Amino acid sequence: MSSGERNLGEWARYQRRFEEELNAYQRARLDVSPAFDWDPLEHIWRQKFADCVHFFERTGALPRLNAVDRVEFTLARWLGRQLQRLKVGKLEGERADALHRLLRLRRRS
C-alpha cells in the first residue's frame, strides 16, 4: 500500500467521526469515493459472502477446509464462523437471511 493510499484511508476513517456535521456536498463526495465506505465492516462481510456465493456458483459446492487451495480454505473458515454465529443466534437479520438463502441453494443442487 502506498503512502498516498494510506493517507486516503486515514482521511476517510477520520471523516466517519464527523458524519453528522458533514454537509450534503461532503457526504455526496464520500459516497462516490471508491476509497470510502460508511460501514467498512459491513462492506467486508458482504464481500466475503459474495466470494462464497461466487465459489458456489463456480464449483457447485460450498468452500471446504482444503489446505491445498488457500483461497478456498480462507473462505471456508470465514463461512464456518458465520454458520456458527447463525447457529447460536448471534448473526444479524440481513446476514442470517443471506446465509439461509445460500444454504437453500446448496440443498437444491
C-alpha distances in whole Angstrom, upper triangle without the diagonal:
4,7,8,6,7,10,11,10,13,15,15,16,19,20,21,23,26,26,30,30,28,30,30,28,25,25,26,23,21,22,21,17,15,13,16,18,21,21,17,19,22,19,18,22,22,20,21,24,24,22,26,28,26,27,31,31,30,32,35,34,31,29,30,29,29,28,27,25,22,21,25,25,22,23,27,26,24,27,30,28,29,32,33,32,34,37,38,37,34,32,32,34,32,30,33,35,32,32,36,36,34,36,39,37,37,41,42,41
4,5,5,6,9,10,11,12,14,15,17,18,20,22,24,25,26,30,29,27,29,30,27,25,25,25,22,20,22,21,17,16,13,16,19,22,23,20,22,24,22,21,25,25,23,24,28,27,26,29,31,29,30,34,34,33,35,38,37,35,32,34,33,33,31,31,29,26,25,28,28,26,27,30,29,28,31,33,32,32,36,37,36,38,41,41,40,37,35,35,37,35,33,36,38,35,36,39,39,37,39,42,41,41,44,45,44
4,5,5,6,9,10,10,12,14,15,16,18,20,22,23,25,28,27,26,28,29,26,23,24,25,21,20,22,21,18,17,14,16,19,22,23,20,22,25,23,22,26,27,25,26,30,29,28,31,33,32,33,36,37,36,38,41,40,37,35,36,35,35,34,34,32,28,27,31,31,28,29,33,31,30,33,35,33,34,37,38,37,39,42,42,41,37,36,36,38,36,34,38,39,36,37,41,41,39,41,44,43,43,47,48,46
4,5,5,6,9,10,10,12,14,15,17,19,21,22,23,26,25,23,25,26,23,20,21,22,18,17,20,18,15,14,11,14,17,20,21,19,22,24,22,22,25,26,24,26,29,28,28,31,33,32,33,36,36,36,38,41,40,38,35,37,37,37,36,35,33,30,28,32,32,29,30,33,32,30,33,36,34,34,38,39,37,39,42,42,41,38,36,35,37,35,33,37,38,36,37,40,40,38,41,44,42,43,46,47,46
4,5,5,6,9,10,10,12,14,15,17,19,21,21,25,25,22,24,25,22,19,20,20,17,15,17,16,13,11,8,11,14,17,18,16,19,21,18,18,22,22,20,22,25,25,24,27,29,28,29,33,33,32,35,37,36,34,32,34,33,33,32,32,30,27,25,28,29,25,26,30,29,27,29,32,30,30,34,35,33,35,38,39,38,34,32,32,34,31,30,33,35,32,33,37,36,34,37,40,38,39,42,43,42
4,5,5,6,9,10,11,12,14,16,17,19,20,24,24,22,25,25,23,20,21,22,19,16,19,18,15,14,10,12,15,17,18,15,18,20,18,18,21,23,21,22,26,25,25,28,30,29,30,33,34,34,36,38,37,34,32,34,33,33,32,33,30,27,25,28,28,25,26,29,28,26,29,31,29,29,33,34,32,34,37,37,36,33,31,31,33,31,30,33,34,32,33,37,36,35,38,40,39,39,43,44,43
4,5,5,6,9,10,10,12,15,16,17,19,22,21,20,22,23,21,18,19,20,17,15,18,18,14,14,11,12,15,17,18,16,19,22,20,20,24,25,23,25,28,28,28,31,33,32,33,36,37,37,39,41,40,37,35,37,36,37,36,36,34,30,29,32,32,28,29,33,31,29,32,34,32,32,36,36,34,37,40,39,38,35,33,32,34,32,31,35,36,34,35,39,39,37,40,43,42,42,46,47,46
4,5,5,6,9,10,10,13,15,16,17,20,20,17,20,20,18,15,16,16,13,11,14,14,10,11,7,9,12,14,16,14,17,19,17,18,22,22,21,23,26,25,26,29,30,30,31,34,35,35,37,39,38,36,34,36,35,36,36,36,33,30,28,31,31,28,28,32,30,28,30,33,31,30,34,35,33,35,38,38,37,33,31,30,32,30,29,33,34,31,33,36,36,35,38,40,39,40,43,44,44
4,5,5,6,9,10,11,13,15,16,19,19,18,20,21,19,16,16,17,15,12,14,14,11,11,7,7,10,12,13,11,14,16,14,15,18,19,18,20,23,23,23,26,28,27,29,32,32,33,35,37,36,33,31,33,32,33,33,33,30,27,25,28,28,25,25,28,27,24,27,30,27,27,31,32,30,31,35,34,33,30,28,27,29,27,26,30,31,29,30,33,33,32,35,37,37,37,41,42,41
4,5,5,6,9,10,11,13,15,18,18,17,20,21,20,16,17,18,16,13,16,17,14,14,10,10,12,13,14,13,15,18,17,17,21,22,21,23,26,26,26,29,31,31,32,35,36,36,38,40,38,35,33,35,35,36,35,36,33,30,28,31,31,27,28,31,29,26,29,31,29,29,32,33,31,33,36,35,34,30,29,28,30,29,28,31,33,31,32,36,36,35,37,40,39,40,43,44,44
4,5,5,6,9,10,11,13,16,15,14,17,18,17,13,14,16,13,11,14,15,12,13,10,9,12,13,15,14,17,19,18,19,22,23,22,25,27,27,28,31,32,32,34,36,37,37,40,41,40,37,36,38,37,38,38,39,36,32,31,33,33,30,30,33,32,29,31,34,31,31,34,35,33,34,38,37,36,32,30,29,31,29,29,32,34,32,33,37,37,36,39,41,40,41,45,46,45
4,5,5,7,9,10,11,14,14,13,15,16,15,11,11,13,11,8,11,12,9,11,7,6,8,9,11,10,14,16,14,16,19,19,19,22,24,24,25,28,29,29,31,33,34,35,37,38,37,34,33,35,35,36,36,37,34,31,29,31,31,28,27,31,29,26,29,31,29,28,31,32,30,31,35,34,33,29,27,26,28,26,25,29,30,28,30,33,33,32,35,38,37,38,41,42,42
4,5,5,7,10,10,14,15,14,17,18,18,14,13,16,14,11,13,15,13,13,10,8,9,9,10,9,12,14,14,15,18,19,19,21,23,24,25,27,29,29,31,33,34,35,37,38,37,34,32,34,34,35,35,36,33,30,28,30,30,26,26,29,28,25,27,29,27,26,30,30,27,29,33,32,30,27,25,24,26,25,24,27,29,27,29,32,32,32,34,37,37,37,40,42,42
4,6,6,7,9,13,12,12,15,17,17,13,13,16,15,12,15,17,14,16,13,11,12,11,13,13,15,18,17,19,21,23,23,25,27,28,29,31,32,33,35,37,38,39,41,42,41,37,36,38,37,39,39,40,37,34,32,34,34,30,30,33,31,28,31,33,30,29,33,33,30,32,36,34,33,29,28,26,29,27,27,30,32,31,32,35,36,35,38,40,40,41,44,45,45
4,5,5,6,10,10,8,12,13,13,9,9,12,11,9,12,14,12,14,12,9,10,9,12,13,16,17,17,19,21,22,22,25,27,27,28,31,32,32,34,37,37,38,40,41,40,38,36,39,39,40,40,41,38,35,33,35,35,31,31,34,32,29,31,34,31,30,33,34,31,32,36,35,33,30,28,26,28,26,26,30,31,30,32,35,35,35,37,40,39,41,43,44,45
4,5,5,9,10,9,13,14,15,11,10,13,13,10,12,14,13,15,13,9,9,7,9,10,13,14,14,17,19,19,20,23,24,25,26,29,30,31,33,34,35,36,39,39,38,35,34,36,36,38,38,40,37,33,31,33,33,29,29,31,30,27,28,31,28,26,30,31,28,29,32,31,29,26,24,22,24,23,23,26,28,27,29,31,32,32,35,37,37,38,41,42,42
4,6,8,9,10,14,16,17,13,12,16,16,13,15,18,17,18,16,13,13,10,12,13,15,17,18,19,21,22,24,25,27,28,30,32,33,34,36,37,38,40,42,42,41,38,37,39,38,40,40,42,39,36,34,36,35,32,31,34,32,29,31,32,29,28,32,32,29,30,34,32,30,27,26,24,26,25,25,28,30,29,31,34,34,35,37,39,39,41,43,45,45
4,6,5,6,10,13,14,11,10,14,14,12,14,17,17,19,17,14,14,11,14,16,18,19,20,22,24,24,26,28,29,30,32,34,35,36,38,40,40,42,44,44,43,40,39,41,41,43,44,45,42,39,37,38,38,35,34,37,35,32,33,35,32,31,35,35,32,33,36,35,33,29,28,26,27,27,27,30,32,31,33,36,36,36,39,41,41,43,45,46,47
4,5,6,9,10,12,9,8,12,12,10,12,15,15,17,16,13,12,9,12,14,17,17,18,20,22,22,24,26,27,28,30,32,32,33,36,37,38,39,42,42,41,38,38,40,40,42,43,44,41,38,35,37,37,33,33,35,34,30,32,34,31,29,33,33,30,31,35,33,31,28,26,24,25,24,25,28,29,28,31,33,33,34,37,38,38,40,43,44,44
4,6,8,10,13,11,10,13,15,13,14,18,18,21,20,16,15,12,15,18,20,20,21,23,25,25,27,29,30,30,33,35,35,36,39,40,40,42,44,45,44,41,40,43,43,45,46,47,44,41,39,40,40,37,36,38,37,33,34,37,34,32,35,35,32,33,36,35,32,29,28,25,26,25,26,29,30,30,32,35,35,36,39,40,40,42,45,45,47
4,7,10,12,10,10,13,14,13,15,18,18,21,20,17,17,14,17,20,22,22,23,26,27,27,29,32,32,33,35,37,38,39,41,43,43,45,47,47,46,44,43,45,46,48,48,49,46,43,41,42,43,39,38,41,39,36,37,39,37,35,38,39,35,36,40,38,36,33,31,28,29,29,30,33,34,33,36,38,38,39,42,43,43,45,48,49,50
4,7,8,6,6,10,10,10,12,15,15,18,17,15,15,13,16,18,21,21,21,24,26,26,27,30,31,31,33,36,36,37,39,41,41,42,45,46,45,42,42,44,45,46,47,48,45,42,39,41,41,38,37,40,38,35,36,39,36,34,38,39,35,36,40,39,36,33,31,29,29,28,29,33,33,32,35,37,37,38,41,42,42,44,47,47,48
4,6,5,6,9,10,11,12,15,16,19,19,16,17,15,19,21,24,24,23,27,28,28,29,32,33,32,35,37,37,38,41,42,42,44,46,47,46,44,44,46,47,49,49,50,47,44,41,43,44,40,39,42,41,37,39,41,39,37,40,41,38,38,42,41,38,36,34,31,31,29,31,34,34,34,37,39,38,39,42,43,43,45,48,48,49
4,6,5,6,9,10,10,12,14,18,18,16,16,15,18,21,24,23,22,26,27,26,27,31,31,31,33,36,35,36,39,40,40,41,44,45,45,42,42,45,46,48,48,49,46,43,40,42,43,39,38,41,40,37,38,40,38,36,39,40,37,37,41,41,38,35,33,30,30,28,30,33,33,32,35,37,36,37,40,41,41,43,46,46,47
4,5,5,6,9,10,11,12,16,17,15,16,15,19,21,24,24,23,26,28,27,27,31,32,31,33,36,35,36,39,40,40,41,44,45,45,43,42,45,46,47,48,49,45,42,39,41,43,39,38,41,41,37,38,41,39,37,40,42,39,39,43,43,40,37,35,32,32,30,31,35,34,33,36,38,37,38,41,42,42,44,47,47,47
4,5,5,6,9,10,11,14,14,12,14,13,17,18,22,22,21,24,26,25,26,29,30,29,31,34,34,34,37,39,39,40,43,44,43,41,40,43,44,45,46,46,43,40,37,39,40,37,36,39,38,35,36,39,37,35,38,39,37,37,41,40,38,35,33,30,31,29,30,33,33,32,35,37,37,37,40,42,41,43,46,46,47
4,5,5,6,9,10,13,14,11,11,10,14,16,19,18,18,21,23,22,23,26,27,26,29,31,31,32,34,36,36,37,40,41,40,38,38,41,41,43,43,44,41,38,35,37,38,34,33,36,36,32,33,36,34,32,35,36,33,34,38,37,34,32,29,27,27,25,26,30,30,28,31,34,33,34,37,38,38,40,42,43,43
4,5,5,6,9,12,13,11,12,12,15,17,20,20,18,21,23,22,23,26,27,26,28,31,30,30,34,35,35,36,39,40,40,38,37,41,42,43,44,44,40,38,35,37,38,35,33,36,36,33,34,37,35,33,36,37,35,35,39,39,36,33,31,28,28,25,27,30,30,28,31,34,33,33,37,38,37,39,42,42,42
4,5,5,6,10,11,10,11,12,16,17,20,20,18,21,24,22,22,26,27,26,28,31,31,30,33,35,35,36,39,40,40,38,37,40,41,42,43,43,39,37,34,36,37,34,33,36,36,32,34,37,35,33,36,38,35,36,40,40,37,34,32,29,30,27,28,32,31,30,33,35,34,34,38,39,38,40,43,43,43
4,5,5,8,8,6,8,8,12,13,17,17,15,18,20,19,20,23,24,23,25,28,28,28,31,33,33,34,37,38,37,35,34,37,38,39,40,40,37,34,31,33,34,31,30,33,32,29,30,33,31,30,33,35,32,33,36,36,34,31,28,26,27,24,25,29,29,27,30,32,32,32,35,36,36,37,40,41,41
4,6,8,10,7,7,8,11,13,16,15,13,17,19,17,18,21,22,21,23,26,26,26,29,31,30,31,34,35,35,33,33,36,37,38,39,39,36,33,30,32,33,30,28,32,31,28,29,32,30,28,31,33,30,31,35,35,32,30,27,24,25,22,23,26,26,24,27,30,29,29,32,33,33,35,38,38,38
4,6,9,8,9,11,14,15,18,17,15,18,20,18,18,22,23,21,23,26,26,25,28,30,30,31,34,35,35,33,33,36,37,38,39,39,35,33,30,32,33,30,29,32,32,29,30,33,32,30,33,35,33,33,37,37,35,32,29,27,27,24,25,28,28,26,29,31,30,30,33,34,33,35,38,38,38
4,5,5,8,11,13,13,17,17,14,16,19,18,17,21,22,21,22,26,26,25,28,30,30,30,33,35,35,33,32,35,35,36,37,37,33,31,28,30,32,28,27,31,31,27,29,32,31,29,32,34,32,33,36,37,35,32,29,27,28,25,25,29,29,26,29,32,31,30,34,35,34,35,39,39,39
4,6,8,11,13,12,15,15,12,14,17,16,14,18,20,18,19,22,23,22,24,27,26,27,30,31,31,29,28,31,32,33,33,33,29,27,24,27,28,25,24,28,28,24,26,29,28,27,30,32,30,31,34,35,33,30,27,26,27,24,23,27,27,24,27,30,28,28,31,33,31,33,36,36,36
4,7,10,12,10,14,15,12,13,17,16,15,18,20,19,20,23,24,23,25,28,28,29,31,33,32,30,29,31,32,32,32,33,29,26,24,26,28,24,24,27,27,24,26,29,27,26,30,31,29,30,34,34,33,30,27,26,27,24,24,27,28,25,27,31,30,29,32,34,33,34,37,38,37
4,7,9,8,12,12,10,12,15,15,15,18,20,19,20,23,24,24,26,29,29,30,32,33,33,30,29,32,32,33,34,34,31,28,25,27,28,25,24,27,27,23,25,28,26,25,28,30,28,29,32,32,30,27,25,23,24,22,22,25,26,24,26,29,28,28,31,33,32,33,37,37,37
4,5,5,9,9,7,10,13,12,13,16,17,17,19,21,22,22,25,27,27,28,30,31,31,28,27,30,30,32,32,33,30,27,24,26,27,23,22,25,25,21,23,26,24,22,25,27,24,25,29,29,27,24,21,19,21,18,18,22,22,21,23,26,25,25,28,30,29,31,34,35,35
4,6,9,9,9,12,13,13,15,17,18,19,21,23,24,24,27,28,29,30,33,33,32,30,29,32,32,34,35,36,32,30,27,28,29,25,24,27,26,22,24,26,24,22,25,27,24,25,28,28,26,23,20,18,19,17,18,21,22,21,23,26,26,26,29,30,30,32,35,35,36
4,6,5,6,9,10,11,12,15,16,17,19,20,21,23,24,26,27,29,30,31,30,27,26,28,29,31,32,33,30,27,24,26,26,22,21,24,23,19,20,23,20,18,22,23,20,21,25,24,22,19,17,15,16,15,14,18,19,18,20,23,23,23,26,28,28,29,32,33,34
4,5,5,6,9,10,10,12,14,15,16,18,20,21,22,24,25,27,28,29,28,25,24,26,26,28,29,30,27,24,21,23,23,19,19,21,20,17,19,21,19,17,21,22,20,21,25,24,23,19,17,16,18,16,15,19,20,18,20,23,23,23,25,28,27,28,31,32,33
4,5,5,6,9,10,11,12,14,15,17,18,20,21,23,24,26,27,28,26,23,22,24,24,26,26,28,25,22,20,21,21,17,16,19,17,14,16,18,15,14,18,18,16,18,21,21,19,16,14,13,16,14,12,16,18,16,17,20,21,20,23,25,25,26,29,30,31
4,5,5,6,9,10,10,12,14,15,16,18,20,21,22,24,26,26,24,21,21,23,24,26,27,29,26,23,20,21,21,18,16,19,18,14,15,18,15,13,17,18,15,16,20,20,18,15,12,11,13,11,10,13,15,13,15,18,18,18,20,23,23,24,27,28,28
4,5,5,6,9,10,10,12,14,15,16,18,20,21,22,24,25,24,21,20,23,24,25,27,28,24,22,19,20,21,17,16,19,18,14,16,19,17,15,18,20,18,19,22,23,21,19,16,14,16,13,12,16,17,14,16,19,19,18,21,23,23,24,27,28,28
4,5,5,6,9,10,10,12,14,15,16,18,20,21,22,23,22,19,18,20,21,22,23,24,21,18,16,17,17,14,12,15,15,11,13,16,14,13,16,18,16,18,21,22,21,18,15,15,17,14,12,16,17,15,15,19,19,18,20,23,22,23,26,27,27
4,5,5,6,9,10,11,12,14,15,17,18,20,21,21,20,17,16,18,19,21,23,24,21,19,16,16,17,13,11,14,13,9,10,13,12,10,13,15,13,14,17,18,17,15,12,12,13,11,9,12,13,11,12,15,16,14,17,20,19,20,23,24,25
4,6,5,6,9,10,10,12,14,15,16,18,20,20,19,16,16,19,21,22,24,25,22,20,17,17,18,15,13,15,15,12,12,15,14,12,15,17,16,16,19,20,19,17,13,13,13,10,9,12,13,10,11,14,14,13,16,18,18,19,22,23,23
4,5,5,6,9,10,10,12,14,15,16,18,19,18,16,15,18,19,20,22,23,19,17,14,14,16,13,11,14,15,11,12,16,15,13,16,19,18,18,21,23,22,20,16,16,17,14,12,15,16,12,13,17,16,14,17,20,18,19,23,23,23
4,5,5,6,9,10,10,12,14,15,16,17,16,13,12,14,16,17,19,20,16,14,11,11,13,10,7,10,11,8,8,12,12,10,13,16,15,16,19,20,20,18,15,16,17,14,12,14,15,12,12,15,15,13,15,18,17,17,21,22,21
4,5,5,6,9,10,11,12,14,15,15,14,11,11,14,16,18,20,21,18,17,13,13,14,12,9,11,12,9,8,12,12,10,12,15,14,14,17,19,18,17,13,14,15,12,9,11,12,8,8,12,11,9,12,15,14,14,17,19,19
4,5,5,6,8,10,10,12,14,15,14,12,12,16,18,19,21,22,18,17,13,13,16,14,10,13,15,12,11,15,16,13,15,18,18,17,20,23,22,20,17,17,17,14,12,14,14,10,11,14,12,10,14,16,14,15,18,19,18
4,5,5,6,9,10,10,12,13,13,11,10,13,15,16,18,18,14,14,10,10,12,11,8,11,13,11,10,14,15,14,15,18,19,18,21,23,23,22,18,19,20,17,14,16,17,13,13,16,15,12,15,17,15,15,19,19,18
4,5,5,6,9,10,10,11,10,7,7,11,13,14,17,17,14,14,10,9,11,10,7,8,11,9,8,11,13,11,12,16,16,16,18,21,21,20,17,18,19,16,13,14,15,11,10,13,12,9,11,14,12,12,15,16,15
4,5,5,6,9,10,10,9,8,9,13,16,17,20,20,17,17,13,12,15,14,10,12,15,13,11,14,16,14,14,18,18,17,19,22,22,21,18,19,18,15,13,14,14,10,10,12,10,7,10,12,10,10,14,14,13
4,5,5,6,9,10,10,10,10,14,17,17,19,19,15,16,12,11,15,14,11,13,16,14,13,16,18,17,17,21,21,21,23,26,25,25,21,22,22,19,17,18,17,14,14,16,14,11,14,15,12,13,16,16,15
4,5,5,6,8,7,7,7,11,13,13,16,16,12,13,10,8,12,12,9,10,14,13,12,15,17,16,16,20,21,20,22,25,25,25,22,23,23,20,18,19,19,15,14,16,15,11,13,15,13,12,15,16,14
4,5,5,5,5,5,7,11,14,15,18,18,15,16,13,11,14,14,11,11,15,14,12,15,17,16,16,19,20,19,21,24,24,24,21,22,22,20,17,18,17,14,13,14,12,9,10,12,9,8,12,12,10
4,6,6,8,9,11,14,18,18,21,20,17,18,15,13,17,17,14,15,18,18,15,18,21,19,19,22,23,22,24,27,27,27,24,24,24,21,19,20,18,15,15,16,13,10,13,13,10,10,13,12,10
4,6,8,10,11,14,17,16,19,18,15,16,14,12,16,17,14,15,19,18,16,19,22,21,21,24,25,24,26,29,29,29,26,27,27,24,22,23,22,18,18,19,17,14,16,17,13,12,16,15,12
4,5,8,9,11,15,14,17,16,13,16,13,11,14,16,13,14,17,18,16,18,21,20,20,23,25,24,25,28,29,29,26,28,27,25,23,23,22,19,18,19,17,14,15,16,13,11,14,14,11
4,7,10,12,16,15,19,18,16,18,16,13,16,18,15,14,18,18,16,17,21,20,18,22,24,22,23,27,27,27,25,26,26,24,21,21,20,17,16,16,15,11,12,13,9,8,11,10,7
4,6,9,12,12,16,16,14,16,14,11,13,15,12,11,15,15,13,14,17,17,15,19,21,19,20,24,24,25,22,24,24,22,20,19,19,16,14,15,14,11,10,12,10,7,10,11,8
4,6,10,11,15,16,13,14,12,9,11,12,9,8,11,12,9,10,14,13,12,15,17,16,17,21,21,21,19,21,21,20,17,16,17,14,12,13,13,9,9,12,10,7,11,13,11
4,7,8,11,12,10,11,9,5,7,9,6,5,9,10,8,9,13,13,12,15,17,17,18,21,22,22,20,22,23,21,18,18,19,16,13,16,16,12,12,15,14,11,14,16,15
4,5,9,11,9,10,10,6,6,9,8,5,8,10,9,9,13,14,13,15,18,18,18,21,23,22,21,24,25,24,20,20,21,19,16,18,18,15,14,17,16,13,16,18,16
4,6,9,9,9,10,7,5,8,8,6,7,10,10,9,12,14,14,15,18,19,19,22,24,23,22,25,26,26,22,22,24,21,18,20,21,18,17,21,20,17,19,22,20
4,5,6,7,9,6,5,9,10,8,10,13,13,13,16,18,18,19,22,23,23,25,27,26,25,28,29,28,25,25,26,24,21,23,24,20,20,23,21,18,21,23,21
4,6,6,9,8,6,9,12,10,11,14,15,15,17,20,20,21,23,25,25,27,29,28,27,30,32,31,27,27,29,26,24,26,27,23,23,26,25,22,25,27,24
4,6,9,9,8,11,13,13,14,17,18,18,20,22,23,24,26,27,28,30,32,31,30,32,34,32,29,29,31,28,25,28,28,24,24,27,26,23,26,27,25
4,6,5,6,9,10,11,12,14,15,16,19,20,21,22,25,25,27,29,30,29,27,30,31,29,26,27,28,25,23,25,25,21,22,25,23,21,24,25,23
4,6,5,6,9,10,11,12,14,15,17,18,20,21,23,24,26,27,29,27,26,28,30,28,24,26,27,24,22,25,25,22,22,26,24,22,25,27,25
4,5,5,6,9,10,11,12,14,16,17,18,20,21,23,24,26,27,26,23,25,27,25,22,23,24,21,19,23,22,19,20,23,21,20,23,25,22
4,5,5,6,9,10,10,12,14,15,16,18,20,21,22,24,25,24,22,24,26,24,20,21,23,19,17,20,20,16,17,20,18,16,20,21,19
4,5,5,6,9,10,10,13,14,15,16,19,20,21,23,24,23,22,24,26,25,21,22,23,21,18,21,22,18,18,22,21,18,21,23,21
4,5,5,6,9,10,11,13,14,16,17,19,20,22,23,21,20,22,24,22,19,20,22,19,17,20,21,18,19,22,21,19,22,25,23
4,5,5,6,8,10,11,12,14,15,16,18,20,21,19,17,20,21,19,16,17,19,16,14,17,17,14,15,18,17,16,19,21,20
4,5,5,6,9,10,10,12,14,15,16,18,20,19,17,20,21,20,16,17,19,16,13,16,17,14,14,17,17,14,17,20,19
4,5,5,6,9,10,11,13,14,15,17,18,17,16,19,21,20,17,17,19,17,15,18,19,16,16,20,20,18,20,23,22
4,5,5,6,9,10,11,12,14,16,17,15,13,16,18,17,13,14,17,14,12,16,17,14,15,19,18,17,20,22,22
4,5,5,6,9,10,10,12,14,15,14,12,15,16,15,12,12,14,12,9,12,14,11,11,15,15,14,16,19,18
4,5,5,6,9,10,10,13,14,13,13,16,18,17,14,13,16,14,11,13,16,13,12,16,17,15,17,20,20
4,5,5,6,9,10,11,12,11,10,14,16,16,13,12,16,14,12,14,17,15,15,18,19,18,20,23,23
4,5,5,6,9,10,10,9,7,10,13,13,9,9,12,11,8,11,14,12,12,16,17,16,18,21,21
4,5,5,6,9,10,10,9,12,13,14,10,9,12,11,8,10,12,11,10,13,15,14,15,18,19
4,5,5,6,9,9,9,13,15,16,13,11,14,14,11,13,16,15,13,17,19,17,18,22,22
4,5,5,6,5,5,9,12,13,10,9,13,13,11,12,16,15,15,18,20,19,20,23,24
4,6,5,6,5,8,10,11,9,6,10,11,8,9,13,13,12,14,17,16,17,20,22
4,6,8,8,12,13,15,12,10,13,14,11,11,15,15,13,15,18,17,17,21,22
4,6,8,11,13,16,14,11,15,16,14,14,18,18,16,19,22,21,21,24,26
4,6,8,10,13,11,9,12,14,13,13,16,17,16,18,21,21,21,24,26
4,7,9,12,10,9,13,14,13,14,17,18,17,20,22,22,23,26,27
4,7,8,6,6,9,10,10,11,14,15,15,17,19,20,21,23,25
4,6,5,6,9,10,11,12,14,16,16,18,20,21,22,25,26
4,5,5,6,9,10,11,12,14,15,16,19,20,21,23,25
4,5,5,6,9,10,11,12,14,15,17,19,20,21,23
4,5,5,6,9,10,11,12,14,16,17,19,20,22
4,5,5,6,9,10,11,12,14,15,17,19,20
4,5,5,6,9,10,11,13,14,15,17,19
4,5,5,6,9,10,11,13,15,16,17
4,5,5,6,9,10,11,12,14,16
4,5,5,6,9,10,11,13,15
4,5,5,6,9,10,11,13
4,5,5,6,9,10,11
4,5,5,6,9,10
4,5,5,6,9
4,5,5,7
4,5,5
4,6
4
